[in-house]
Amino acid sequence: MIESENPTKQQLVQRLLDLLNVKDQGGDRFQGSRKIGGVGRVFGGQVIGQALASAELTVPDDRPVHSLHAYFLRGGSEDHEIDFKVERDFDGGSFSNRRVVASQLGKPILNMATSFHKRETGFTHAAPMPTVPGPEGLANEAELRRQHIDKLPPKHHAFARQPRPIELRPVGPRSWIDGQPHEPVANTWFRCVATLPDDPRIHRAVLAYASDMMLLGTATQPHAVSVMNGELIAASLDHALWFHDDFRADEWLLYACDSPWAGRARGFNRGSIYTADGKLVASVTQEGLIRPSRPITLTS
């Protein structure tokens, strides 16, 4: 069956699930599908989500992933599937470790180490969730893009109008809209636009996918520049993600991001992900390329 050009929310989410459902090729080799309608460079969150899904297929169900550390080596192409090779480096009494290499046409585009841990009880503390408005009443990213489409170059209009399986509701202003500098802090509510299956691995893969959204742009906030406006070249360089507790990716989660440093054409970003009731369920760090697309004059 050919889906319509205006997919329903459930169809959008099913496409995401199909994308993250890697095919077992045997010998700890897996293949990730191409995104329907994808053009140009592969979204980094897709590669991370597919790499995690590949690694999880080699680990027992009672050892959920607790961390992953990935490096982006080359930009992936939407023209090809992605191949994943998993190495079973360690299986101990409580922990397992896997290495994953993602490749296209025989060239690596990402390598990732990920660790899995049997559930144990222990000491508990967590940083509190920032005090921000809830998602109710906030405009979502799709509405904002439609309202301010005239501020984007025509070549980005089709991308801006594209429906997505993850709904984003930003808290506070964004520089790409008002052209003004802001503090290097960005809080965004997000969730899948339709209900997901109950399998925790699916929710972790979806969160891994979404964790590459919103984060890098935090480093550009003080400089009032945006990829969408053609003012810089941006790309994720590395990505680390820790899973702390259980969650559902089809319920509202707050992505609280800040950027303590930028320089040398790179920006460093941190993120904390909370459930709506304030439970810290994941932490993220990322350094990314934020290279000006034209020479700039720096002031002292």
Summary of the structure (lengths in Angstrom):
residues: 300
radius of gyration: 19.0
end to end distance: 60.0
largest distance: 60.0
contacts: 921
relative contact order: 0.15
helix: 22%
strand: 36%
